[in-house]
Amino acid sequence: MTVGYFESAFGFDILCNDIASLDENIEMVTVLNHKGRSIEMKVKEGIEMDLTPVKKEMFFMQSVLQTSMNKDQDDEFGRVKCTIFERERSTVFSFEFFNHVILVVSRSISNPMHLKSSISDKIANIKKVELVQ
């Protein structure tokens, strides 16, 4: 199965909607390919991301590059399950999903580990279903 086929056949729109509905604080969910291009995105209604197209592209590319660079230490420390960046106004979660990156942006929250667990569980369940098919 080629990457292009996987991208067109897999229901990334459903995945983004499912993750976005997990918590009211989630503002954006996007699936990025290995080049940092968004192949599916869900931005909650009423949310305006103050990123220009260039800044958004740089943000996405940085996320994919970080995920790729994290793999360099997999032998020593094990695979990265999730990366969390806490900023003043947002919390950013990054998850590896096959050869894609799922990027989730939420409002700043008091317990990001709880939300991380919910998102991780949703991704794990989707992976199980996909691997069975």
C-alpha positions in Angstrom: 0.0 0.0 0.0 1.5 3.3 -1.0 1.4 6.4 1.2 -0.9 8.2 -1.3 -3.4 5.3 -1.2 -3.3 5.3 2.6 -3.9 9.0 2.8 -6.9 8.8 0.4 -8.3 5.6 1.8 -8.0 6.3 5.6 -10.6 8.4 7.2 -8.4 11.1 8.6 -11.5 13.4 8.6 -13.2 11.0 11.1 -10.0 10.8 13.2 -9.7 14.6 13.4 -13.4 15.0 14.3 -13.2 12.2 16.9 -10.1 13.8 18.6 -11.6 17.3 18.4 -14.8 16.1 20.2 -12.8 14.6 23.1 -12.5 17.9 25.0 -14.0 21.4 24.7 -10.5 22.9 25.1 -9.2 21.4 21.8 -9.1 24.1 19.2 -7.4 22.3 16.2 -6.5 18.8 15.1 -4.4 18.3 12.0 -2.8 15.3 10.4 0.6 16.0 8.8 2.4 14.0 6.2 6.2 13.4 6.3 6.8 16.8 4.5 4.9 18.8 7.1 1.8 19.3 4.8 -1.6 19.1 6.4 -3.6 16.4 4.7 -6.6 16.9 7.0 -7.5 19.6 9.6 -10.4 20.3 11.9 -10.6 23.7 13.5 -13.4 24.1 15.9 -16.1 26.6 14.9 -15.6 30.1 16.3 -11.8 29.5 16.7 -9.6 31.8 14.8 -5.9 30.7 14.5 -3.7 33.8 14.3 -1.2 32.1 12.1 -0.4 33.4 8.6 -0.1 30.6 6.0 3.7 30.9 6.1 3.8 30.6 10.0 1.3 27.7 9.9 3.5 25.9 7.3 6.6 26.6 9.5 4.8 25.3 12.6 3.7 22.1 10.8 7.2 21.5 9.4 8.8 22.1 12.8 6.4 19.5 14.3 7.3 16.9 11.7 11.0 17.6 12.0 10.9 17.3 15.7 9.1 13.9 15.5 11.7 12.7 12.9 14.6 13.9 15.0 13.2 12.2 18.1 13.5 8.8 16.3 17.3 9.2 16.5 17.3 8.2 20.1 14.7 5.4 19.9 17.3 2.7 20.5 18.6 4.4 23.7 15.3 5.6 25.2 12.5 3.9 23.4 9.9 5.4 21.0 8.4 8.8 21.8 4.7 8.3 22.6 3.8 12.0 22.6 5.4 15.4 22.8 3.7 18.1 24.8 4.6 21.8 24.6 2.9 24.1 27.1 2.8 27.7 26.1 1.1 30.7 27.8 -2.1 30.4 25.8 -2.0 26.9 24.3 -0.9 23.4 24.8 0.4 21.5 21.8 0.4 17.7 21.6 2.2 15.8 18.9 1.6 12.1 18.2 3.2 9.8 15.6 0.6 7.9 13.6 2.2 5.4 11.2 4.2 7.7 9.0 2.1 10.8 9.9 2.0 13.3 12.8 -1.2 14.2 14.5 -0.9 17.7 15.9 -3.5 18.8 18.5 -3.7 22.4 19.8 -5.8 23.1 22.9 -6.3 26.1 25.1 -3.9 26.1 28.0 -5.2 23.6 30.5 -4.4 22.6 34.1 -4.0 18.9 33.4 -2.5 18.2 30.0 -1.7 14.6 30.9 -5.4 13.7 31.2 -6.1 15.1 27.7 -2.9 13.4 26.4 -4.2 10.1 27.7 -7.6 10.5 26.1 -6.1 11.4 22.8 -3.6 8.5 23.0 -6.4 6.1 23.7 -8.4 7.3 20.7 -5.4 6.9 18.5 -4.6 3.5 19.8 -8.1 2.3 19.1 -8.0 3.7 15.6 -4.7 1.9 15.0 -6.2 -1.4 16.2 -9.1 -1.0 13.8 -6.9 0.0 10.9 -4.4 -2.9 11.4 -7.3 -5.4 11.5 -8.7 -4.3 8.2 
